[in-house]
Amino acid sequence: MTITQSQKLWISATGAVTAVALCWAFAFVAHLNVWASLILIPYIMPVVQSLDALTRLWVFVAAPVVQFSLYGLILGRGWLRGRLRTAAIVLAAIHIVAIVVCYLIIRSYI
């Protein structure tokens, strides 16, 4: 059975929505734990520390939507072009580098 491009897009979108829901659940169950947030949504961590509580909450709600939608788009396009493995490896590498850089910024090493 072959999967059509439309089905691949729906699968990618469903994966992105599921990732956002899991990120929200994990972040709020962990009570917005810094380490959990750093691993899941590292791109916002250097900025979040200077925000007030209400703004921080909105950032934690909006950031996973943007991040995982972008990740879903990148992985979906890679899948449509037959390069899913390459897209996933590059995306994982970028995410890991972002975690390390944001950790260093938070700890004031950079």
DAZI-V213270 format. One line per field, one symbol per residue. phi: phi as a letter, one per 30 degrees, with the letter a starting at -180 (. if undefined). psi: psi as a letter, one per 30 degrees, with the letter a starting at -180 (. if undefined). Layout:
BEGIN
phi=???
psi=???
END
This chain:
BEGIN
phi=.ccdddddddddddddddddddddddddddhhedddddddbddcdddddccdddddddddddedddddddddddddddddcibddddddddddddddddddddddddidc
psi=kkkleeeeeeeeeeeeeeeeeeeeeeefeghhkeeeeeeeifffefeefglleeeeeeefeeeeeeefeeeeeeeeeeeeggheeeeeeeeeeeeeeeeeeeeeeeghf.
END
